[in-house]
Amino acid sequence: MRANGSLPTIAVAMGDPSGISPELLARILLEPDLRSSARYVVFGDKRLLDLGAADAKVDPDVLVIGEGDEIPAQSAKPVFIDLANHDPAALERGKATLAGGQAATDNFRRALRFAADGKADAVFFTPFNKAAMRFAYPGYDDEIRFVRDAIGYEGDASEFNILDGLWNARVTSHIPLSEVAAAISQERILKALTLADGNLRAAGFNPPRIAVAGINPHAGDGGNFGRDEIETIEPAVKQAKARGFTVEGPFPSDTVFLRARNGDFDAVLTMYHDQGQIAMKLIGFDRGVTLIGGFPFPICTPAHGTAYEIAGKGIANLGATRAALSLAIKMANEGRAARKAA
């Protein structure tokens, strides 16, 4: 099977089984508008999908095939590849476990390779638990590291947080705060802006308007609170403008998101992880999306976690899951159109 036809193909990985991932997956596969907008190939354990469906009191109505079976070229239902990789009898709900991490990494790796082989236009996954992933994959830093290892890709990549059309990109990510200032350079800022511009364009922004946040209080206050803005960030912004980017800054990070939320910008580039994450999650935690961008295909997931505390209760909020899958479909369609026009 190749990713062709009138609808995009989305490779779907079931996330951590001990949390709300099975419930979210069972419910999202039934959403009529999403179901009719793409073809789905899902990787996971059917017994866990059934468990999530029982929690949500739904019937996901999928076509189940075994590992190694031929995937039908046409199916009115999502195709579920049953890997039978986690015995429900051994499931420990609300707890990060080795077995849960093994199942989640197995599902994710297979979805990624499926897309890397040209059989899907995008990848979507329900939430993982980082502790469980590390149990199963000791080299796990974050999803970017895992994706690189899974498909053998060495190009630039980054996480983007997205909420109601507003994007947050970042220069540094999963490093200690004590190391952030030393890691900020003009080259790194330009690389982050280039990646952000490309992914925003891949999602339909043309041209994307990007604001750059400072790193110091009040963006350094003219050098009174640090010279990073004067010596590093502002020169990088000028270089980016010279390259044709629609970019402004640096702005104080405590107000730039207010301007972006009011429509002045499509994205904010922040200098470190929590500088943007806190703002985005306060704006709308239940609707946020994480895009792993820079790879040959978009990878989308809800921005929230596995919600162990409500696992099995059938009350998970579907908002972020719906938004993440919608973005995966949109970017898949944009990518297909771009390839066709090339």
Disulfide bonds with the S-S distance in Angstrom:
none
